[in-house]
Amino acid sequence: MDPQKQQYEANKLAKRLRRQVGQAVADFEMIQPGDRVMVCLSGGKDSYGLLDVLLGLRDAAPVPFEVVGFNLDQKHPGYPAHVLPDYLSSLRVPFRIEQQDTYSVVKRVVPEGKTMCGLCSRLRRGVIYRVAAEMGATKIALGHHRDDILETFFLNLFFGAKLKAMPPKLVSDDGRHIVVRPLAYVKEQDLERYAHIRQFPIIPCDLCGSQDQLQRRQVKGMLREWDKRFPGRIESMFNALADVRLSHLMDRARFDFAGLRPQDMPFENGDLAFDEELPQPAVTPLRRADAA
């Protein structure tokens, strides 16, 4: 690609990421004046991208807030412990590296071949909450993106029998912290491109992320195939998470089905959903030759 064209595309991508993160921050009121935002860094493309965009927003935002970095060194064999400290020091970002051998705990407790992510995640959360309090952080920022949110929705739907995803903003398990996901509107493919352009020093996960049998990998593959075969379907599903009609589901604790009564005026939660003919997407499934 022509270098000038390449630079134009890179600038366009950076602007889109800043716009999407800024919109998510505004929509869910993730950051208030005077906040100290602790960005949790794993060494992956998502958390690097989150830090990079938040630093740009910090410098341009009309409200003042701080950004600090945090990384948990879990003592994986061969883990390059110098990479993140060197990178954060080069940016002059205040940071803290916490060392805790959760790797040995997970390997000891979880049988060989079983999924390690659940226990690993719980151990990490405990450390994150403790360090956030010690650093005086008012917000904990995680690098989950749009695709993570949709994947979690389908994981809960398929394997947990729940209509539940990752919220862009929530109260932590211990009730003491606000956790935010500023990348909620950002596509994973955009983060992959951005990481390549910015040449982030990626640290691969060799504990739980390398387990090919994970259900999340299956769901990710399903969504990527849908996106390839039916353009626009992912955006439609993601938008649906922000337009919930409780009257047309089956949760009796969330909607008073027993209390429904006829009334002398149109009912906004009536049966229109069943009469409405939804527009059919103008999408042609891939031919065998296309899929090859």
CORZI-V480559 format. One record per helix or strand of 3 or more residues. SS is the DSSP state (~ for helix, > for strand). FROM is the first residue (numbers start at 1). LEN is the number of residues. If there is no record, write none. Layout:
BEGIN
ss->SS from->FROM len->LEN
ss->SS from->FROM len->LEN
END
This chain:
BEGIN
ss->~ from->3 len->25
ss->> from->36 len->5
ss->~ from->45 len->16
ss->> from->66 len->8
ss->~ from->82 len->10
ss->> from->95 len->5
ss->~ from->102 len->8
ss->~ from->117 len->19
ss->> from->139 len->3
ss->~ from->146 len->15
ss->> from->169 len->3
ss->> from->178 len->3
ss->~ from->188 len->11
ss->~ from->215 len->15
ss->~ from->233 len->8
ss->~ from->246 len->3
ss->~ from->272 len->4
ss->~ from->288 len->4
END
